[in-house]
């Protein structure tokens, strides 16, 4: 089976509080990695991935979208020249060409572009696509706890269910399944049943880390977001992935790194797993 042809899809940037993004790591350490503005906000990418093979155009995540109002925008400051549809258009693709949308999880910065306004209605952005999540995560998003409630905006995903284009990937009680030649693994540190994709690519694997490792600066084990539901579990999931990736010479793909799309890993003289050969493209 041949590998997918992969394309980085830039959807623009947004801002989040630096302290929230770096958790317990002191500001004097993280501010050198991603300098904050006068309001302590750091700029982050919303980088998605397109997989192409045998007439399938599979989009992994969709960024923040553009349907939210000014109050929302004032909190998160979406900006930049890129957008989801513009980036797809540059590859010669219209919304109708997308066959599948894999949503790693339903937080607004990953699922916002899945639904668009058409007149006074919210409709799937990609009219011919099947959208994919898993049932456990869906139930979690539909009944969010107070801590995560602001991240799960139902206008981003309920219209998918209402339109009949949403399907659940059945993990059958397993931690990991194969889906369309891709390994999908369930993770529970950031939120309930987030999916991480491990994709065959160039004789190795490309790991779409989603929010397990949102940027290259989060490779260090203690660098865990305050947004994470179970930070200690995130650390265990990250430690496992980093060792697998090091042993297998896998590449990591970062959804939120403002500069780097991916990197390889090496073990330094102190025995720590660190980034190597970062790149703004694949």
C-alpha positions in Angstrom: 0.0 0.0 0.0 1.5 3.3 -1.0 1.8 6.2 1.4 -0.4 9.2 1.4 0.7 12.4 -0.3 0.8 15.0 2.6 0.3 18.7 2.5 0.6 21.2 5.4 -2.6 23.3 5.6 -2.1 26.7 7.2 -5.2 28.3 8.6 -3.8 31.3 10.4 -2.7 32.2 13.9 -4.4 33.0 17.2 -3.3 34.0 20.7 -3.4 32.2 24.0 -2.1 33.1 27.4 1.5 32.1 27.7 1.2 30.8 31.3 -1.7 28.7 30.4 0.1 27.2 27.4 3.2 26.3 29.4 1.6 25.3 32.7 4.0 25.1 35.7 7.1 26.1 33.7 8.2 29.5 34.9 7.8 32.5 32.6 11.5 33.2 32.7 12.0 29.9 30.9 9.2 29.8 28.4 9.3 33.5 27.3 12.5 32.8 25.4 10.7 30.2 23.4 7.6 32.1 22.5 7.9 35.8 23.6 4.5 37.1 24.9 3.0 40.5 24.2 2.2 43.1 26.8 -0.9 41.1 27.8 1.1 37.9 28.3 -0.5 36.4 25.1 1.6 34.3 22.8 1.0 33.7 19.1 0.2 30.1 18.0 -0.4 28.5 14.7 -3.5 26.5 13.7 -1.9 24.1 11.3 -3.8 21.2 9.7 -2.8 18.4 7.4 -4.2 17.1 4.1 -3.8 13.4 3.1 -4.3 12.5 -0.5 -4.5 9.0 -2.1 -6.7 7.1 -4.5 -9.1 10.0 -5.0 -9.5 10.6 -1.2 -8.8 14.0 0.2 -8.7 13.6 4.0 -8.4 16.7 6.1 -7.1 16.4 9.7 -8.6 19.2 11.9 -10.0 22.5 10.6 -8.6 25.4 12.7 -10.8 28.0 14.3 -13.0 29.0 11.4 -14.4 32.5 10.7 -18.0 32.4 11.9 -17.5 33.6 15.5 -18.4 37.1 16.5 -16.3 40.0 17.6 -16.4 39.2 21.3 -14.9 35.7 20.6 -12.3 37.2 18.4 -11.3 39.8 21.0 -10.4 36.9 23.3 -8.3 34.9 20.9 -7.2 37.4 18.2 -7.3 35.2 15.1 -5.0 36.8 12.5 -2.7 36.2 9.5 -3.1 36.0 5.8 -3.9 32.2 5.7 -7.2 30.5 6.0 -8.4 27.0 5.7 -10.2 27.4 2.4 -7.5 29.7 0.9 -4.8 27.1 1.7 -6.9 24.3 0.1 -7.6 26.5 -2.9 -3.8 27.0 -3.4 -3.7 23.2 -3.9 -6.5 23.4 -6.5 -9.2 22.0 -4.1 -12.7 23.4 -3.5 -14.6 22.5 -0.4 -16.6 20.0 -2.4 -13.4 18.0 -3.1 -12.8 17.1 0.5 -13.9 13.5 1.1 -13.2 13.1 4.8 -12.5 15.3 7.9 -10.9 13.6 10.8 -11.4 15.8 14.0 -8.8 14.8 16.6 -11.0 16.5 19.2 -13.8 19.1 19.3 -12.1 22.0 21.0 -12.9 25.2 19.0 -9.4 25.7 17.6 -9.5 22.2 16.0 -13.2 22.0 14.9 -14.2 25.6 14.3 -13.6 25.4 10.5 -15.8 22.3 10.2 -19.0 24.3 10.1 -19.6 27.6 8.2 -22.5 30.1 8.0 -24.6 29.9 4.9 -27.2 32.7 5.1 -28.7 32.3 8.5 -27.8 28.6 8.8 -24.8 26.7 10.0 -23.8 24.0 7.6 -20.8 21.6 7.1 -18.0 23.5 5.4 -17.3 20.5 3.2 -20.6 19.3 1.7 -19.4 16.0 0.3 -17.2 15.0 3.3 -17.8 12.4 6.0 -16.7 13.9 9.4 -15.1 11.5 11.9 -14.8 11.5 15.7 -15.4 8.8 18.3 -18.4 8.2 20.5 -16.7 8.7 23.8 -15.3 12.0 22.8 -18.6 13.1 21.3 -20.4 12.4 24.6 -17.8 14.3 26.5 -18.1 17.3 24.1 -21.8 17.3 24.3 -21.7 17.3 28.2 -18.6 19.3 29.0 -17.4 19.9 32.6 -17.2 23.5 33.8 -13.4 23.6 33.2 -13.7 22.7 29.5 -17.1 24.2 28.7 -15.7 27.3 27.0 -13.6 25.1 24.6 -16.5 23.0 23.4 -18.7 25.3 21.2 -21.7 23.2 20.1 -22.2 25.3 16.9 -18.9 23.8 15.7 -20.1 20.2 15.7 -23.8 19.7 16.4 -24.7 20.8 12.8 -22.5 17.9 11.6 -24.7 15.4 13.5 -27.9 17.2 12.4 -26.9 17.0 8.7 -26.1 13.3 8.9 -22.4 13.6 7.8 -20.9 12.7 11.2 -19.7 9.2 11.9 -17.9 7.5 14.8 -14.7 5.5 14.5 -15.3 2.4 16.5 -12.3 1.6 18.8 -14.1 -1.5 20.1 -12.6 -1.0 23.6 -9.1 -0.7 22.2 -6.6 2.0 22.7 -5.6 2.0 19.1 -7.2 1.1 15.7 -6.2 1.2 12.1 -8.4 3.6 10.0 -7.7 4.1 6.3 -4.1 2.9 6.7 -3.5 5.3 9.6 -3.0 4.3 13.2 -5.3 6.2 15.5 -4.6 6.3 19.2 -6.9 7.5 22.0 -5.3 9.9 24.5 -6.8 11.1 27.8 -4.5 13.7 29.2 -5.5 16.8 27.3 -9.2 15.8 27.1 -11.3 12.7 27.0 -10.6 10.4 24.0 -8.6 12.8 21.8 -7.3 11.0 18.7 -3.6 11.1 17.7 -2.8 10.0 14.1 0.3 8.0 13.2 0.7 8.2 9.4 3.0 6.2 7.2 5.3 8.7 5.4 8.6 8.5 3.5 9.7 5.1 5.0 8.8 6.2 8.5 5.9 7.6 10.4 4.6 11.1 10.8 2.8 11.7 14.1 0.0 14.2 14.1 0.4 15.1 17.8 -2.7 17.3 18.1 -2.6 18.8 21.6 -0.5 16.1 23.2 2.6 18.0 22.1 1.1 21.3 20.6 4.5 22.8 19.7 8.2 21.9 19.5 8.6 23.8 22.8 6.4 21.2 24.5 8.6 18.2 23.9 10.1 18.5 27.4 8.1 16.3 29.8 7.2 19.1 32.3 6.0 21.4 29.5 2.3 20.6 29.8 -0.6 23.0 29.2 -2.7 24.2 32.1 -5.7 23.5 29.7 -5.0 19.7 30.1 -7.6 17.8 32.0 -5.2 15.3 33.4 -1.7 16.8 33.2 0.1 13.8 34.9 -1.5 11.5 32.3 -0.3 13.8 29.5 3.2 13.4 30.8 2.9 9.6 30.7 1.4 9.7 27.2 4.1 12.1 26.0 6.9 10.1 27.5 5.6 7.0 25.7 5.3 8.7 22.4 8.7 10.4 22.5 10.4 7.0 23.2 8.5 5.4 20.3 9.4 8.2 18.0 13.0 8.2 18.9 13.3 4.4 18.5 11.5 4.4 15.2 12.9 7.6 13.7 9.4 9.1 13.5 8.7 12.7 12.8 6.4 14.8 14.9 3.9 17.2 13.4 2.9 20.2 15.5 -0.5 21.8 15.1 0.3 25.0 17.1 4.0 25.7 16.8 4.1 29.3 15.3 7.2 28.4 13.2 7.9 24.7 12.9 5.6 22.2 11.3 7.6 19.2 12.3 10.9 17.9 13.7 12.8 14.7 14.3 14.2 13.6 17.7 17.6 12.8 19.2 18.8 11.9 22.7 21.2 14.5 24.0 24.3 13.9 26.2 22.2 14.1 29.3 19.9 11.4 28.1 17.0 13.7 27.3 14.9 13.4 24.2 15.1 16.7 22.3 14.1 18.1 18.9 16.3 17.8 15.9 16.1 19.1 12.3 13.0 21.3 12.8 11.3 22.4 9.6 8.5 24.8 8.6 7.3 22.2 6.1 7.3 18.4 5.8 
